[in-house]
Amino acid sequence: MRKYKQIIGFSLCRLACLIVILSLFIILSFIFVRGFRVLNLTFIFDFPKEGMTKGGIFPAIVGTLCLSIGAILFSLPLGVFSAIYLTEYAKSSKLTRVIRIGINSLAGTPSVVFGLFGLAVFVKLFGFGVSILAGALTLGMLILPTIIRASEEAILAVPQTFRDASYALGASKWQTIMNIVLPSAMPGILTGVILGIGRAAGETAPILFTAATFYTKRLPKSIFDEVMALPYHIYALMTEGTKPELQVPIAYGTAVVLLILVVGINLIAILIRTKKRRARKW
């Protein structure tokens, strides 16, 4: 009887994996088949023309990169240092548990809430206006809980014997964290970065209120300029376009570029993580 239960259990697991993979393949095929019709070098490197019915999406690509990189530059150090405090310095107390509950709650908060927060705080209160800076900070707040949790798990996974050996050699706690713990935890931290980049690059609601513009023919000159972004570009073409017969194919092409961009950034982070993991075998 146990053998049959095991066979049924493994079969259900395989079926679930097959359904997920098949669903992903269908979605990607649907997007790529319609998007590849418009993909060419002109589409990627040209500026939009005639109300986004012709031309390319180069400003949207640049805007997405600026927002994603800005979000990581803001959230990565803040998230890592928060994780260091929670794992290495903070004592187990009711306050620490409340902080962790808050982080987990923020990780599940809808992105539109972060967008409204960014609008109220970064755009209006701090006076950044609709800009790259306001959008990057908002996206950074959005992915910060993910990076904190991933960094916490990575730091906790470092064996205590590593710390004890460092202390035995005369290193201080901070020296141990910076020279032993963080390098050993870096592959796990980069996992959080990968998840954060993927979410930051694909979000529409936060940048809708803080950074994105519907149409522009120029590239940003400073962090206080508003920008086009690939996810918002797709949304605008599909919902507000006045010539759907021309703009819908561009939207599918933009979706393909966004997927390729996110996969490319993730691959770079994965390669760095793999290199770090190979260098730190324990």
Beta strands, then each sheet from edge to edge (+ up, - down):
strand 1: 48-49
strand 2: 54-55
sheet 1: 1+ 2-
end
